[in-house]
Amino acid sequence: MLNAVIAGYSRSPFTISFKGDLKSIRPEDLLSQVIKDLISNSNLNKDDIEDVIVGCAFPEGEQGFNIGKVVTFMCDLPRSVAGMTVNRWCGSSMQSIHNAAGAIAMGSGKVFICAGVESMTRVPMLGFNPMPHPDLLKENPNVYLSMGITAENVAKKYNIDRAEQQEFAISSHEKAFNADKNGNFKDEITIIHNQNHEVSKDGGIRAGTTQDILNGLKLAFDNKGTVTAGTSSPLTDGAAATLICEEEYAKKNNLDILARIKSSAVNGCEPEVMGLGPIGASKKALNRAGINSSELDVIELNEAFASQSLACVKDLGLDPKNVNIDGGAIALGHPLGATGARITGKAAQLLRREGKKYALATQCIGLGQGIATVLETVE
């Protein structure tokens, strides 16, 4: 079988929707700048690109018209380069990486740009005209349950109280703040040119977050619950991109290989506890990779909510010190379609930086799904 490797990773700063520095930029412009930067940082021959695969959770409005192909024009790629948009909600851009790895294994291309974008400012959560199926809604309302209520359900199921969730959120901000201070984001962030100014910093990191500060927040979804805005990922604008290549092609062309894709998986779960999706998907991916969770050196677990992140860490037996080393989505943000590419690219980058062997990138997905990718260092 032909192996797929990650040979590049770039992302925009992630900023808070409606008030952050990316609120006024169109998603096509945002994504095209990230892809251009990714290509310019590699030794890639653009004529070799088979496809640009873009994940987007709500591909309508400015994110419509098959944004995957639209950006090929904006990036001045050869007309021979195809483009597509994939939608697995929060897992969309990780799915784009899985699609490319599968194509490479089949011999259907050697070079793919796998990216994701979401402007949650310019295209609202659930899109412009959400229309749940009336019969399904009546028969099983949990299918369309609020994500916040699913986080409350997970907290109850695993007996995770508010203080524990808040401690997790505080840690996420602390790690992200220290990573930024130490320059750990410089190699991944594309400086975005937006009208007359540059955007170079993430906008959601809150240094000095404490239990007292978080105790002052109102409950967000259930007035008898435990989940607040402070223990949830914020609405975010952002884009991320990875360069996925066939391994021998990457070596022959002197590309900078960050990691090999060892296995991947998706898995369904009950929609009312969708935050547990990473458990089944990760177990499946680890089994396919022939390793267990104790062998993981780097884990990028998307922090949709603190409650579901903690539940996944506990259930999978993950070592907390290896989870989200540079902070996670509670601090950095979660632009839905972009997150999968961010955490997979970040996991590969961390394997290189930390000099380790195995990494896992995984996330939950609305409607009751999980997605996971296992990476390994290329010797």
BAKOLLUM-62348 format. One line per 8 residues: number of its first residue (from 1); their letters; for each residue z, x, y of C-alpha. Coordinates in steps of 0.001 Angstrom, whole numbers, plus 500000, padded with zeros to 6 digits. Layout:
NUM> A> Z/X/Y; ... $
REM end
This chain:
1> MLNAVIAG> 500000/500000/500000; 499209/501169/503523; 502336/501642/505629; 502835/500391/509181; 504756/502426/511752; 506055/501836/515252; 504376/504411/517461; 505464/503183/520868 $
9> YSRSPFTI> 507753/500746/522654; 507993/499600/526274; 509575/496696/528062; 510015/495329/531533; 513422/495054/533092; 515006/491773/532008; 516162/489682/534969; 517923/486361/535390 $
17> SFKGDLKS> 515584/483385/535702; 515242/481532/539006; 517157/484158/541015; 516176/487537/539571; 513591/490031/540786; 510902/488797/538359; 511067/485120/539296; 507933/485321/541447 $
25> IRPEDLLS> 505681/487236/539059; 503297/485478/536713; 503918/486203/533005; 500367/487525/532520; 500913/490086/535279; 504301/491031/533875; 503036/491526/530329; 499864/493358/531317 $
33> QVIKDLIS> 501878/495963/533243; 504056/496597/530179; 501047/496918/527849; 499255/499270/530251; 502366/501451/530360; 502675/501426/526573; 499063/502572/526175; 499274/505219/528906 $
41> NSNLNKDD> 502347/506752/527270; 500505/507290/523983; 497450/509257/522885; 495820/506007/521855; 492071/505500/521839; 491736/501955/523177; 488547/501444/521159; 490640/501595/517980 $
49> IEDVIVGC> 492796/498579/518872; 492113/495744/516447; 494169/492989/518031; 496721/492188/520719; 499284/489817/519208; 501626/488209/521727; 504692/486149/520938; 505624/483348/523318 $
57> AFPEGEQG> 508076/480534/522645; 506543/478098/525138; 502869/479076/525495; 501837/476657/528213; 501239/476703/531935; 500839/480316/533071; 501735/481409/529535; 498950/479287/528066 $
65> FNIGKVVT> 495191/479858/527614; 496011/482195/524684; 497867/484763/526763; 497314/487317/523985; 493611/487404/524769; 494020/486860/528506; 495932/490126/528897; 493165/492114/527170 $
73> FMCDLPRS> 491033/491435/530262; 493871/492261/532652; 494530/495541/530823; 490843/496535/530902; 490691/496787/527132; 487307/496958/525392; 485714/493560/524724; 485914/494421/521026 $
81> VAGMTVNR> 489705/493976/521165; 490807/490554/519956; 493893/488680/521132; 496115/485918/519815; 499350/484135/520644; 501970/483409/517984; 504898/481038/518221; 508032/481269/516118 $
89> WCGSSMQS> 510211/480395/519075; 512791/483167/519627; 511294/485165/516760; 507751/485085/518135; 507227/488739/519048; 508989/490014/515925; 506596/487782/514029; 503723/489469/515870 $
97> IHNAAGAI> 504929/492786/514416; 505109/491264/510928; 501566/489917/511318; 500283/493373/512230; 502158/495079/509404; 500647/492597/506953; 497162/493172/508325; 497617/496929/508031 $
105> AMGSGKVF> 498798/496592/504422; 495600/494642/503666; 493379/497222/505352; 492481/494761/508111; 492969/497099/511049; 494806/500294/511962; 496052/499705/515521; 497756/496659/517010 $
113> ICAGVESM> 499567/495904/520245; 502435/493564/519317; 504143/492111/522341; 506048/489172/523740; 506656/487511/527063; 508632/484658/528522; 509058/483570/532107; 511859/481049/531840 $
121> TRVPMLGF> 511585/480621/535596; 507970/479533/535589; 507816/477672/532257; 510960/475637/531543; 512978/475696/528331; 511250/473274/525901; 508122/473316/528047; 506867/470843/530614 $
129> NPMPHPDL> 506695/467736/528437; 508893/467909/525309; 508226/464996/522959; 510400/464999/519798; 509010/462911/516968; 510853/459581/517277; 511168/458929/513534; 512391/462441/512764 $
137> LKENPNVY> 514800/462299/515697; 516285/459093/514321; 516377/460296/510718; 517713/463802/511404; 518814/464330/515020; 520124/467789/514132; 516532/469061/514140; 516452/468700/517922 $
145> LSMGITAE> 520084/469641/518561; 520982/471611/521680; 521222/475340/520999; 524630/475360/522663; 525972/472752/520276; 524712/474794/517330; 526743/477717/518713; 529800/475465/518833 $
153> NVAKKYNI> 529152/474419/515225; 529019/478045/514106; 532228/478861/515975; 534013/476021/514172; 532557/476912/510777; 533716/480543/511038; 536925/479869/513017; 535814/482042/515926 $
161> DRAEQQEF> 537948/481250/518962; 537080/481614/522633; 538980/484889/523089; 537094/486559/520230; 533764/485403/521625; 534712/486688/525063; 535746/490069/523689; 532307/490348/522084 $
169> AISSHEKA> 530637/489484/525409; 532765/492025/527279; 531729/494699/524788; 528043/493807/525236; 528297/494273/529009; 530291/497496/528662; 527769/499027/526261; 524805/497978/528408 $
177> FNADKNGN> 526463/499291/531582; 527208/502649/529972; 523696/502864/528514; 522196/502236/531935; 524535/504749/533588; 523624/507373/530989; 519888/506813/531425; 519389/505339/527954 $
185> FKDEITII> 516958/502696/529212; 514672/505044/531136; 512364/505750/528203; 511811/502075/527448; 511629/500353/530834; 508306/499909/532602; 508736/499801/536367; 507228/496482/537409 $
193> HNQNHEVS> 505302/496234/540670; 505896/492781/542093; 504209/492132/545421; 505710/494685/547824; 508591/496002/545737; 509386/497669/542437; 511669/496287/539737; 513253/498988/537597 $
201> KDGGIRAG> 516669/497675/536548; 517936/494929/534270; 519517/492149/536275; 522140/490629/533993; 524543/493490/533256; 528005/492722/534610; 530254/495773/534779; 533961/494996/534824 $
209> TTQDILNG> 533713/491720/532908; 537205/490814/531668; 539000/488128/529691; 540497/486796/532937; 537061/486453/534535; 535611/484731/531480; 538657/482465/531165; 537711/481048/534548 $
217> LKLAFDNK> 534366/479716/533296; 533922/476089/532341; 532974/475115/528802; 529181/474844/528765; 528324/472419/525978; 531425/470664/524593; 534524/469992/526678; 536620/470460/523555 $
225> GTVTAGTS> 534729/473537/522401; 534841/477297/522961; 531377/478373/524200; 530755/479172/527869; 527894/480625/529881; 529708/483944/529639; 529428/483990/525855; 525800/482848/525816 $
233> SPLTDGAA> 522606/484751/526567; 521281/483786/530012; 517892/482299/530824; 515764/485383/531414; 512336/486602/532506; 510842/489600/530722; 508194/491178/528523; 508164/493807/525765 $
241> ATLICEEE> 505479/495533/523706; 505227/497767/520650; 502404/499871/519269; 502010/499202/515532; 499722/501538/513602; 498770/502500/510077; 500899/505553/509274; 498143/508011/508378 $
249> YAKKNNLD> 496150/506979/511464; 499221/507644/513629; 499738/511079/512085; 496062/512031/512311; 495948/511030/515978; 499249/512703/516891; 500961/509480/517908; 504708/509542/518442 $
257> ILARIKSS> 506057/507770/515349; 509464/506206/515973; 509963/504539/512587; 508260/503056/509545; 508424/499311/508839; 510057/499215/505415; 510385/495452/504894; 510422/492121/506663 $
265> AVNGCEPE> 511532/488556/506009; 511932/485081/507404; 514301/482442/506100; 515217/478857/506905; 518682/477378/507376; 520249/474123/508538; 519170/473455/512143; 522676/472483/513267 $
273> VMGLGPIG> 523814/476066/512519; 520576/477818/513442; 522556/480829/514655; 523213/481770/511027; 519482/482327/510425; 519789/486137/510488; 522058/486058/507434; 519488/484783/504953 $
281> ASKKALNR> 516588/486665/506542; 518492/489956/506637; 519674/489670/503037; 516091/489029/501964; 514718/491952/503992; 517446/494327/502779; 516773/493355/499183; 513047/493996/499660 $
289> AGINSSEL> 513862/497375/501191; 516109/498252/498254; 519155/498993/500403; 522389/497231/501296; 524049/496555/504639; 526454/499503/504270; 523464/501863/504459; 522364/500609/507882 $
297> DVIELNEA> 522850/503110/510689; 521430/501004/513523; 521531/497224/513883; 519847/495266/516662; 521156/491716/516324; 520007/489342/519030; 522984/487910/520851; 521830/484356/521421 $
305> FASQSLAC> 525528/483453/521476; 528654/485463/520790; 529770/482981/518128; 526658/483292/515983; 526497/487056/516442; 530076/487445/515228; 529424/485121/512285; 526393/487182/511235 $
313> VKDLGLDP> 528265/490482/511572; 531071/489145/509395; 528909/487468/506775; 526552/490435/506368; 529376/492969/506350; 527866/494942/509236; 529724/497843/510827; 530397/496654/514418 $
321> KNVNIDGG> 530073/500173/515817; 526418/500227/514717; 525584/496820/516225; 523752/496742/519564; 524689/500286/520529; 523251/499924/524045; 524368/496313/524507; 522679/493065/523578 $
329> AIALGHPL> 521234/489867/524966; 524480/488535/526445; 524274/491420/528919; 520556/492219/528961; 519161/488697/528628; 516976/486820/526176; 513431/486049/527397; 512622/484098/524263 $
337> GATGARIT> 509167/485328/523298; 509895/488941/524290; 513179/489536/522473; 511804/490282/518999; 509612/493104/520278; 512513/494441/522340; 515047/494611/519529; 512559/495952/516956 $
345> GKAAQLLR> 511262/498608/519334; 514815/499411/520402; 515979/499779/516792; 513143/502239/516153; 513946/504153/519330; 517645/504333/518398; 516838/505711/514953; 515076/508579/516715 $
353> REGKKYAL> 517780/509089/519337; 520705/508940/516926; 518975/510917/514177; 519637/508226/511588; 517771/506784/508583; 517828/502971/508368; 517787/500207/510977; 517798/496420/510950 $
361> ATQCIGLG> 516466/494165/513706; 517228/490474/513277; 517551/487241/515215; 518196/483535/514910; 515555/480941/515753; 515848/477338/516919; 515195/474538/514407; 516998/476606/511769 $
369> QGIATVLE> 515343/479938/510969; 516024/483648/510919; 513759/486692/511008; 514488/490309/510099; 512838/493723/509970; 514119/496832/508193; 512990/500192/509573; 513290/503717/508235 $
377> TVE> 512828/507149/509732; 509595/508943/508896; 510432/512401/507595 $
REM end
